[in-house]
Amino acid sequence: MDQADHQKQQLIRWIQAEVARSLGRRYAVKLELLDAASLRDLQRLLRDLDHEKQMAVRNARLFPWQ
C-alpha cells in the first residue's frame, strides 16, 4: 500500500467514525469510490456541520428567548 492509499484509508476511517459519533449509527456508503479530494471535502463538510451545531447550541443557551 503506498502513501496515497494509506492516507485515503485514514480519511475513510475518520469519516466513518465521525458519522457514527455524530449520528449514533453507521451508514453503508462506499467511501472507497471517492477520490482523496472528495473525501477531504466531505471531511471538511462534517467538521463545518459540527461547528454549526455547536454554535447553535451555544446561542440557544446564551439567548433562550430568541
Rosetta blueprint (number, residue, H / E / L):
1 M L
2 D L
3 Q H
4 A H
5 D H
6 H H
7 Q H
8 K H
9 Q H
10 Q H
11 L H
12 I H
13 R H
14 W H
15 I H
16 Q H
17 A H
18 E H
19 V H
20 A H
21 R H
22 S H
23 L H
24 G L
25 R L
26 R L
27 Y L
28 A L
29 V L
30 K L
31 L H
32 E H
33 L H
34 L L
35 D L
36 A H
37 A H
38 S H
39 L H
40 R H
41 D H
42 L H
43 Q H
44 R H
45 L H
46 L H
47 R H
48 D H
49 L H
50 D H
51 H H
52 E H
53 K H
54 Q H
55 M H
56 A H
57 V H
58 R H
59 N H
60 A H
61 R H
62 L H
63 F L
64 P L
65 W L
66 Q L
